[in-house]
Amino acid sequence: MLPIQTAFEVESRECFRALMWALSYPGRLMTLPNGTPSSNGASPLAAFATVGRTLLDLETSFFTNDIALHVELERTGSRMRSAADAAYLYFPKLAEADLALVEQASVGDETYPDSGATLVIGCRLNGSHAVNLRLSGPGIQGEKTLGVAGLPASFWQLRERRIRYPLGIDLFLLDESTSGVVGLPRTTRIAYE
């Protein structure tokens, strides 16, 4: 007989799978568990809270400059840290002024390159006014095109400057209007138009 799982456990397992596959296949749109998209009447921060409940615990740290999301993420037992010290940085909206905070995100060090930060950023995927990104690298057969709107244009240059493999930052892009997530690990090379 299998143990009965709570709704929280099911949601966390499904969210973890979506995030894992998103990083394994960069640029491929994955779906977060049902109930997270703002289009279903849930809070626009619902997807961020779901990802937070999945990734954060008593031994991890986060940064966000969104007060409502800060309250949600603290419920995980995780600690709020500065942008330079946090393992996960959450930006439901990334403005030009926020790029100084992104610049501070840890890229790890030679001994522990896996201690580089993971960014979770809100955007619009494959919509109008999108910047077309050409993706290549591990997990992508040939080249893949991804449209991303709602981010400062200089964010992509900043990401490029912060990555010196194996050092760097990993990135999850959450679509503002759906439950879609795309992963862009530090191994993904990006050319933009």
C-alpha atoms as one frame of an Amber mdcrd trajectory, in Angstrom:
protein
   0.000   0.000   0.000   1.407   3.390  -1.010   1.456   6.217   1.512  -1.113
   8.964   0.985   0.465  12.198  -0.188  -0.770  15.597   0.855  -1.719  18.187
  -1.759   1.445  20.102  -0.793   3.636  17.044  -1.441   2.016  16.419  -4.823
   2.410  20.091  -5.814   6.071  20.152  -4.721   6.890  16.932  -6.570   5.253
  18.148  -9.798   6.876  21.567  -9.519  10.304  20.026  -8.900   9.892  17.824
 -11.979   8.924  20.816 -14.129  11.944  22.796 -12.890  14.302  19.852 -13.349
  13.139  19.243 -16.935  13.259  22.985 -17.658  16.983  23.052 -16.809  17.600
  19.740 -18.588  16.050  21.029 -21.828  16.843  24.766 -21.919  14.304  26.873
 -23.773  11.587  24.210 -23.636   8.381  25.454 -21.993   7.377  23.322 -19.011
   4.155  23.599 -17.048   4.018  24.170 -13.307   1.315  22.366 -11.280  -2.341
  23.329 -11.768  -3.573  26.292  -9.791  -0.422  28.364 -10.155  -1.220  30.546
 -13.167  -2.593  33.996 -12.544  -4.982  33.418 -15.472  -6.930  30.999 -13.242
  -7.754  33.818 -10.846  -4.837  33.115  -8.512  -2.477  35.853  -7.383   0.125
  36.907  -9.977   2.690  35.767  -7.396   1.188  32.276  -7.096   3.716  30.675
  -9.467   6.590  32.329  -7.581   5.208  31.077  -4.268   4.893  27.541  -5.690
   8.494  27.596  -6.904   9.564  29.006  -3.531   7.789  26.249  -1.594   9.560
  23.712  -3.805  13.103  25.120  -3.695  13.349  26.759  -0.279  13.684  25.226
   3.168  15.390  25.882   6.505  18.854  25.445   4.977  18.499  27.768   1.991
  18.309  31.527   1.564  16.484  33.907  -0.744  16.316  37.525  -1.801  13.382
  39.425  -3.243  12.523  43.102  -3.412   8.794  42.341  -3.643   7.194  42.738
  -0.195   4.202  40.447  -0.821   6.435  37.699  -2.185   8.853  38.164   0.732
   6.013  37.300   3.130   5.138  34.173   1.098   8.735  32.969   0.874   9.360
  33.425   4.602   6.642  30.837   5.239   9.028  28.181   3.890  11.352  28.712
   6.871  14.059  30.012   4.551  16.087  33.100   5.456  16.047  36.424   3.615
  19.601  37.501   2.721  21.174  40.229   0.655  21.252  39.755  -3.116  24.977
  38.941  -2.845  24.471  36.187  -0.251  21.183  34.550  -1.292  21.011  31.174
  -3.013  17.794  32.148  -4.843  16.821  35.602  -6.119  13.160  36.217  -6.999
  12.097  39.107  -9.243   8.410  38.992 -10.260   9.152  42.151 -12.268  12.729
  42.920 -13.279  13.299  46.620 -13.912  16.448  48.347 -15.136  17.092  49.549
 -11.569  17.109  45.913 -10.352  20.086  44.987 -12.532  22.480  46.258  -9.845
  21.016  43.581  -7.547  21.374  40.898 -10.232  25.010  41.981 -10.679  25.593
  41.077  -7.021  24.288  37.487  -7.365  26.863  34.853  -6.464  28.489  32.947
  -9.326  30.098  30.423  -6.959  33.824  29.860  -6.703  36.385  27.433  -8.123
  35.959  25.037  -5.207  32.134  25.187  -5.175  30.912  26.382  -8.577  27.496
  24.883  -7.783  27.021  27.553  -5.103  26.199  30.102  -7.805  22.782  31.723
  -7.379  19.588  30.760  -9.163  17.387  33.597 -10.431  13.602  33.263 -10.772
  12.306  36.090 -12.962   8.875  37.027 -14.271   8.458  37.827 -17.983   6.255
  37.133 -20.996   7.306  34.146 -23.066   6.807  34.073 -26.828   4.476  37.094
 -26.788   4.456  40.390 -28.610   7.448  42.743 -28.359   9.653  39.779 -27.501
  13.412  39.718 -27.901  14.263  36.602 -29.864  16.978  34.580 -28.161  18.886
  31.913 -30.054  19.850  29.205 -27.586  22.508  26.536 -27.976  24.441  24.215
 -25.698  23.819  21.064 -23.656  20.209  19.838 -23.757  19.466  21.662 -27.034
  19.698  19.866 -30.337  21.236  22.379 -32.724  19.716  25.761 -31.931  16.397
  26.848 -30.391  14.649  30.229 -30.566  12.832  31.642 -27.540  10.904  34.910
 -27.420  11.170  36.805 -24.114   9.476  40.133 -23.368   9.295  42.262 -20.252
  12.980  42.212 -19.285  15.490  45.057 -19.661  17.493  44.562 -22.860  20.767
  44.915 -20.941  19.882  41.915 -18.726  21.182  39.529 -21.376  24.574  41.273
 -21.559  24.747  41.193 -17.753  24.043  37.448 -17.719  26.765  36.903 -20.304
  29.314  38.874 -18.230  28.480  36.927 -15.052  29.081  33.494 -16.567  32.594
  32.057 -16.738  31.855  28.355 -16.780  31.854  26.514 -14.444  31.028  29.719
 -12.546  27.749  31.485 -13.210  24.074  31.870 -12.472  21.170  29.646 -13.447
  17.854  31.143 -14.501  14.171  30.257 -14.430  11.809  32.463 -16.460   8.191
  32.355 -15.262   5.527  33.508 -17.688   3.370  36.227 -16.099   0.070  34.960
 -17.499   0.419  31.178 -17.612   1.943  28.430 -15.539   4.854  28.128 -17.971
   8.508  28.026 -16.916  11.680  27.948 -18.997  15.106  27.097 -17.612  18.357
  28.639 -18.804  21.319  27.092 -16.983  24.759  28.697 -17.095  25.769  26.210
 -19.802  23.273  27.694 -22.275  24.772  30.062 -24.823  22.485  32.915 -25.862
  22.628  35.088 -28.953  19.947  37.775 -29.222  18.467  39.932 -31.951
